[in-house]
Amino acid sequence: MRDVSIVGTGTTEFGVLDGGVKDLGSRAVARALRDAGVERPDVGALYVGNFVAGILEGQGAVGPIVADEVGLSGAPAMTTEGACASSGIALRQAQRAVASGEYDVVVAAGVESMTDAETPEFTRALGSAADRLTEGVTGLTFPGFYGIYLDRYMHEYGATREEVAAVSVKNRANGAKNPRARFREPVTTEEVVESRLVADPLRLYDCCPAADGASAVVLAASDLAGEFTDDPVEVLGTGHATGHNAAHRYADLTTLDATVDAAESAYAEAGIGPSDVDVVELHDCFTPAEIGDSEDLGFFEKGEGARAVAEGRTEVGGEVPINPSGGLLSKGHPVGATGIGQVYEVCRQLRGDHENQVEDAEVGLAHNLGGSGAVCTVTVLGRGDRR
């Protein structure tokens, strides 16, 4: 298997944007190609993550349609779908295609257009990531799932509501400096715990906002990376795992097995452990998700994650900087685009030009989760001069 590097990146802002998935996706892909200086005929394939365009826009075949729009007609193009982990899967498939030698250069992208949808339609679309014969029948939404998750976590580990709120306070402060984020206003602990109740004990500021957006990366065999950039980012390892599709199937609701398994695979391929990671972008769809994710990824012991946030250990200058971009809580969550959006932020960190730069960052991790922990990807990236 060949080493693979990211040689170009492109993104839109995340927020309320004009245009559907064809327009947004082609914008991000074109920007990534331009960043890498790659000619269209040199692209072997395009992988596009998308979740709900078929439901919300009536638009299928997103990968081929974006390919045609951006001038990649003739190249194989496909759409990957794994709920909110759709573009994390696209990235892993693209990396595997280059590593195997099938292609020298490929593009991976993610795109979603969501904010035009009415709330009932939007809820139904996102709810399709749950098992419709179990949680779908009972009406348990994803805020409901994470409300149960948080209630159990606080019961098991004694976390306080204020410690959990610290996740939102931190990420909104980070997002205030990120021009790509939908929400750029800080919040206080008091504002979080007194915001509108959504799914007890989750409040409004515990929940990420919907967004429109797209992100893309160009991947190339590492021995060719110098033809495109002087500053490549190496894909050190990836993991992709599935977990349970409903809350009642978990032996421990506060541990999402898909994250544990995907992280184990990614760490093993990269030849590192959690202590080697300098910066993290993880799937904080809700405040308790960031806490549990940080533990499932191995950064903290079980039950320690909430206290770690409250103590400042996950801030930009802390022990394990988590979501310096502002995460989903600030950037928003255009579900099909989120995974590669996280990778975009990590690449900026490793290249040393992020708005919330982590000093001397050499290894970064992106964690992309879908459904009720039903599917997860973990991507470990390294600065190009690390090996």
C-alpha positions as CSV (number, residue, x, y, z in Angstrom):
1,M,0.0,0.0,0.0
2,R,1.3,3.5,-1.0
3,D,1.4,6.5,1.4
4,V,-1.2,9.1,0.6
5,S,-1.1,12.8,1.0
6,I,-3.6,15.7,0.9
7,V,-2.3,18.2,-1.7
8,G,-5.2,20.6,-2.0
9,T,-8.2,21.7,0.1
10,G,-11.3,23.8,-0.6
11,T,-14.4,24.7,1.3
12,T,-17.4,27.0,1.4
13,E,-18.5,28.7,4.6
14,F,-21.0,26.7,6.7
15,G,-24.3,28.6,7.2
16,V,-27.4,29.6,5.4
17,L,-26.2,29.6,1.8
18,D,-27.7,30.0,-1.6
19,G,-27.6,27.1,-4.0
20,G,-28.2,23.4,-3.7
21,V,-25.8,20.4,-3.6
22,K,-24.7,20.7,-7.2
23,D,-23.7,24.4,-6.8
24,L,-22.1,24.0,-3.3
25,G,-20.3,20.8,-4.1
26,S,-18.8,22.1,-7.3
27,R,-17.6,25.2,-5.6
28,A,-15.7,23.3,-2.9
29,V,-14.2,20.8,-5.5
30,A,-13.1,23.6,-7.8
31,R,-11.4,25.4,-5.0
32,A,-9.6,22.2,-3.9
33,L,-8.4,21.6,-7.5
34,R,-7.2,25.1,-7.8
35,D,-5.4,24.9,-4.4
36,A,-3.6,21.8,-5.6
37,G,-3.0,23.1,-9.2
38,V,-4.4,19.8,-10.5
39,E,-5.6,19.6,-14.1
40,R,-9.0,17.9,-14.6
41,P,-7.6,15.1,-16.8
42,D,-5.3,14.1,-14.0
43,V,-8.1,13.3,-11.6
44,G,-8.7,9.6,-11.4
45,A,-12.0,9.6,-9.5
46,L,-14.4,11.7,-7.4
47,Y,-16.0,10.5,-4.1
48,V,-18.8,12.7,-2.7
49,G,-20.4,12.3,0.7
50,N,-24.1,13.3,0.9
51,F,-26.9,12.2,3.2
52,V,-30.3,13.9,2.5
53,A,-30.3,15.5,-0.9
54,G,-32.6,12.8,-2.2
55,I,-35.1,13.6,0.5
56,L,-34.8,17.4,0.8
57,E,-34.0,18.3,-2.8
58,G,-35.2,15.3,-4.7
59,Q,-31.6,15.1,-6.0
60,G,-29.8,11.8,-6.3
61,A,-26.6,10.9,-8.1
62,V,-24.8,13.8,-6.3
63,G,-21.3,12.5,-7.1
64,P,-21.8,12.2,-10.9
65,I,-23.7,15.5,-11.0
66,V,-21.0,17.4,-9.2
67,A,-18.4,15.7,-11.4
68,D,-20.1,17.0,-14.6
69,E,-20.6,20.5,-13.1
70,V,-16.9,20.9,-12.3
71,G,-15.5,19.4,-15.5
72,L,-14.7,15.9,-14.4
73,S,-17.0,14.1,-16.8
74,G,-15.6,10.7,-17.8
75,A,-13.9,10.1,-14.4
76,P,-15.6,7.6,-12.1
77,A,-17.7,9.5,-9.6
78,M,-19.8,8.1,-6.8
79,T,-21.8,9.1,-3.8
80,T,-21.2,7.7,-0.3
81,E,-23.9,7.7,2.3
82,G,-23.4,6.9,6.0
83,A,-25.7,9.5,7.7
84,C,-23.6,12.3,9.3
85,A,-20.4,10.3,8.5
86,S,-21.0,10.3,4.8
87,S,-18.0,12.4,3.8
88,G,-15.7,10.7,6.3
89,I,-16.5,7.5,4.4
90,A,-15.9,9.3,1.1
91,L,-12.4,10.3,2.3
92,R,-11.5,6.8,3.4
93,Q,-12.6,5.3,0.1
94,A,-10.6,7.9,-1.8
95,Q,-7.5,7.3,0.4
96,R,-7.9,3.5,-0.2
97,A,-8.1,4.0,-3.9
98,V,-4.8,5.9,-4.1
99,A,-3.1,3.6,-1.5
100,S,-4.0,0.6,-3.6
101,G,-2.4,2.0,-6.7
102,E,-5.7,2.2,-8.6
103,Y,-5.4,6.0,-9.0
104,D,-2.6,8.5,-8.5
105,V,-4.9,11.5,-7.8
106,V,-8.5,11.6,-6.6
107,V,-10.9,14.1,-5.0
108,A,-13.0,13.5,-1.9
109,A,-15.8,15.9,-1.1
110,G,-18.9,16.3,1.1
111,V,-21.9,18.5,0.6
112,E,-25.3,19.2,2.1
113,S,-28.0,21.9,1.6
114,M,-30.5,21.8,4.5
115,T,-31.6,25.2,5.8
116,D,-34.5,25.7,3.3
117,A,-36.4,22.7,4.6
118,E,-39.3,23.1,7.0
119,T,-38.8,21.6,10.4
120,P,-41.0,18.5,10.0
121,E,-39.3,17.7,6.7
122,F,-35.9,18.3,8.1
123,T,-36.6,16.1,11.2
124,R,-37.9,13.3,9.0
125,A,-34.8,13.5,6.8
126,L,-32.3,13.3,9.6
127,G,-34.4,10.7,11.4
128,S,-33.9,8.3,8.5
129,A,-30.5,7.6,10.0
130,A,-32.2,5.8,12.8
131,D,-33.8,2.3,12.6
132,R,-37.3,3.2,11.5
133,L,-38.7,0.0,13.1
134,T,-37.4,0.7,16.6
135,E,-36.5,4.3,17.4
136,G,-38.5,5.5,14.3
137,V,-41.6,3.9,15.7
138,T,-41.2,5.3,19.2
139,G,-40.4,8.8,17.9
140,L,-37.0,9.1,19.5
141,T,-35.1,11.9,17.7
142,F,-31.4,12.4,17.9
143,P,-31.8,15.2,20.5
144,G,-33.8,12.6,22.5
145,F,-31.1,10.0,22.1
146,Y,-28.4,12.4,23.4
147,G,-30.7,13.6,26.1
148,I,-30.9,10.1,27.4
149,Y,-27.2,9.7,26.9
150,L,-26.4,12.8,28.9
151,D,-28.8,11.9,31.7
152,R,-27.1,8.5,32.0
153,Y,-23.6,10.1,31.9
154,M,-24.4,12.5,34.7
155,H,-25.9,9.7,36.8
156,E,-22.9,7.3,36.2
157,Y,-20.1,9.8,36.6
158,G,-21.4,12.7,38.7
159,A,-20.8,15.3,36.0
160,T,-22.6,18.6,36.6
161,R,-24.8,20.5,34.2
162,E,-22.2,23.4,34.3
163,E,-19.3,21.1,33.3
164,V,-21.3,19.9,30.3
165,A,-22.2,23.4,29.4
166,A,-18.4,24.2,29.2
167,V,-18.3,22.4,25.9
168,S,-20.6,24.9,24.3
169,V,-18.9,27.8,25.9
170,K,-15.5,26.7,24.6
171,N,-16.6,25.9,21.1
172,R,-18.6,29.0,20.7
173,A,-15.6,31.0,21.8
174,N,-13.5,29.2,19.2
175,G,-16.1,29.7,16.5
176,A,-16.1,33.4,17.1
177,K,-12.7,33.5,15.4
178,N,-13.5,31.2,12.5
179,P,-14.9,33.0,9.4
180,R,-16.3,29.6,8.2
181,A,-18.6,29.2,11.2
182,R,-22.3,29.8,11.2
183,F,-22.4,31.0,14.8
184,R,-19.7,33.5,15.8
185,E,-21.0,34.8,19.1
186,P,-19.7,33.5,22.4
187,V,-22.1,32.2,25.1
188,T,-21.8,32.0,28.9
189,T,-22.4,29.0,31.1
190,E,-25.5,30.7,32.4
191,E,-26.9,31.2,28.9
192,V,-26.3,27.5,28.0
193,V,-28.0,26.1,31.1
194,E,-30.9,28.6,30.9
195,S,-31.5,28.3,27.2
196,R,-34.7,26.7,25.9
197,L,-35.3,23.0,26.9
198,V,-35.1,20.7,23.8
199,A,-34.8,17.2,25.2
200,D,-34.3,17.1,28.9
201,P,-31.6,17.7,30.1
202,L,-30.4,19.0,26.7
203,R,-30.9,22.7,26.1
204,L,-30.8,24.7,22.9
205,Y,-27.2,25.7,23.2
206,D,-26.2,22.1,23.8
207,C,-27.3,21.3,20.2
208,C,-25.5,22.1,16.9
209,P,-27.4,24.1,14.3
210,A,-28.2,22.9,10.8
211,A,-26.2,24.4,8.0
212,D,-25.5,24.4,4.2
213,G,-22.0,23.8,3.0
214,A,-19.4,21.8,1.2
215,S,-15.7,20.8,1.6
216,A,-13.3,19.0,-0.6
217,V,-9.7,17.7,-0.6
218,V,-7.4,16.4,-3.3
219,L,-5.4,13.3,-2.5
220,A,-2.3,12.0,-4.3
221,A,0.3,9.3,-3.8
222,S,2.8,10.8,-1.4
223,D,5.7,10.2,-3.8
224,L,3.9,12.5,-6.3
225,A,2.8,15.2,-3.7
226,G,5.7,17.5,-4.5
227,E,4.3,18.0,-8.0
228,F,1.3,19.8,-6.5
229,T,2.3,21.4,-3.2
230,D,5.3,22.2,-1.0
231,D,3.1,21.7,2.0
232,P,1.4,18.3,1.8
233,V,-0.6,16.7,4.7
234,E,-0.1,13.0,5.0
235,V,-3.0,10.6,5.7
236,L,-1.4,8.5,8.4
237,G,-4.3,6.2,9.2
238,T,-8.0,5.8,8.8
239,G,-10.7,3.8,10.5
240,H,-14.3,3.0,9.6
241,A,-16.6,1.0,11.8
242,T,-20.3,0.4,12.5
243,G,-22.1,0.2,15.8
244,H,-25.6,-0.2,17.1
245,N,-28.6,1.4,15.4
246,A,-30.7,2.1,18.5
247,A,-30.3,3.2,22.1
248,H,-31.7,-0.1,23.6
249,R,-29.0,-2.1,21.9
250,Y,-26.1,-0.6,23.9
251,A,-24.7,-2.4,26.9
252,D,-23.3,1.0,28.0
253,L,-25.1,3.9,26.5
254,T,-22.2,6.3,27.3
255,T,-19.8,4.3,25.1
256,L,-20.3,4.4,21.3
257,D,-18.6,1.2,20.0
258,A,-18.2,2.5,16.5
259,T,-16.0,5.3,17.7
260,V,-13.9,3.0,19.8
261,D,-13.4,0.5,16.9
262,A,-12.7,3.1,14.2
263,A,-10.2,4.8,16.4
264,E,-8.4,1.6,17.2
265,S,-8.1,0.9,13.4
266,A,-6.9,4.4,12.6
267,Y,-4.3,4.5,15.4
268,A,-3.0,1.1,14.4
269,E,-2.6,2.1,10.8
270,A,-0.9,5.4,11.8
271,G,1.4,3.6,14.3
272,I,0.5,6.1,17.0
273,G,-1.7,6.3,20.2
274,P,-4.0,9.0,21.5
275,S,-1.2,10.7,23.4
276,D,0.6,11.5,20.1
277,V,-2.3,13.6,18.8
278,D,-1.8,17.4,18.9
279,V,-5.2,18.7,17.7
280,V,-8.7,17.1,17.4
281,E,-11.8,17.9,15.4
282,L,-14.5,15.6,16.7
283,H,-18.3,15.2,16.2
284,D,-19.8,17.5,18.8
285,C,-23.4,17.3,17.4
286,F,-24.4,17.8,21.1
287,T,-22.4,18.8,24.1
288,P,-22.4,15.3,25.7
289,A,-21.2,13.9,22.3
290,E,-17.9,15.8,22.6
291,I,-17.5,14.6,26.2
292,G,-18.2,10.9,25.3
293,D,-16.2,11.1,22.0
294,S,-13.1,12.4,23.8
295,E,-13.2,9.4,26.1
296,D,-14.1,6.8,23.3
297,L,-11.1,8.2,21.3
298,G,-8.8,7.5,24.3
299,F,-7.9,11.1,25.3
300,F,-9.5,10.8,28.7
301,E,-10.6,8.0,31.0
302,K,-14.2,7.1,31.2
303,G,-16.0,9.7,33.3
304,E,-13.2,12.3,33.1
305,G,-14.2,14.1,29.9
306,A,-16.7,16.6,31.4
307,R,-14.3,17.6,34.1
308,A,-11.5,17.9,31.5
309,V,-13.5,20.5,29.5
310,A,-14.4,22.5,32.6
311,E,-10.8,22.6,33.7
312,G,-9.7,24.0,30.3
313,R,-7.7,20.9,29.3
314,T,-9.4,20.9,25.8
315,E,-8.8,24.5,25.0
316,V,-6.5,25.6,22.2
317,G,-3.6,25.9,24.6
318,G,-4.6,23.0,26.7
319,E,-3.5,19.3,27.1
320,V,-5.7,18.1,24.2
321,P,-7.1,20.9,22.0
322,I,-10.5,19.8,20.8
323,N,-12.5,21.6,18.2
324,P,-10.5,24.8,17.8
325,S,-12.6,25.4,14.7
326,G,-15.7,25.8,17.0
327,G,-16.9,22.3,16.1
328,L,-20.4,21.5,14.9
329,L,-21.8,23.6,17.8
330,S,-20.4,26.8,16.1
331,K,-19.7,25.9,12.5
332,G,-23.0,24.1,12.1
333,H,-23.7,20.7,10.7
334,P,-24.3,20.3,7.0
335,V,-24.4,16.6,7.6
336,G,-22.9,15.2,4.4
337,A,-20.1,17.8,4.4
338,T,-19.1,17.7,8.1
339,G,-16.5,15.0,7.9
340,I,-14.3,16.6,5.2
341,G,-15.1,20.0,6.8
342,Q,-13.3,18.6,9.9
343,V,-10.4,17.4,7.8
344,Y,-10.1,20.8,6.2
345,E,-9.7,22.4,9.6
346,V,-7.1,19.9,10.7
347,C,-5.1,20.5,7.5
348,R,-5.1,24.2,8.3
349,Q,-3.7,23.4,11.7
350,L,-1.0,21.2,10.4
351,R,0.0,23.8,7.8
352,G,0.2,26.4,10.6
353,D,-2.3,28.9,9.3
354,H,-5.5,28.3,11.3
355,E,-7.3,31.2,13.0
356,N,-7.1,29.3,16.3
357,Q,-3.7,27.8,15.7
358,V,-2.4,25.1,18.0
359,E,1.3,25.7,18.5
360,D,3.6,23.2,16.8
361,A,0.8,20.8,15.7
362,E,2.2,17.8,13.9
363,V,-0.5,15.2,14.2
364,G,-4.3,15.8,14.0
365,L,-7.4,13.7,14.2
366,A,-10.8,14.0,12.7
367,H,-13.8,12.0,14.1
368,N,-17.0,11.8,12.1
369,L,-20.1,10.0,13.6
370,G,-23.4,9.0,12.1
371,G,-26.8,8.0,13.5
372,S,-27.1,6.8,17.1
373,G,-23.5,5.8,16.9
374,A,-24.3,3.5,14.0
375,V,-21.3,4.4,11.8
376,C,-18.0,6.2,12.4
377,T,-14.8,7.2,10.6
378,V,-11.6,8.4,12.2
379,T,-8.8,10.0,10.2
380,V,-5.3,10.6,11.5
381,L,-3.3,13.2,9.6
382,G,0.3,14.3,9.9
383,R,2.4,17.2,8.8
384,G,4.1,16.3,5.5
385,D,7.6,16.5,6.9
386,R,6.8,14.3,10.0
387,R,7.9,10.9,8.7
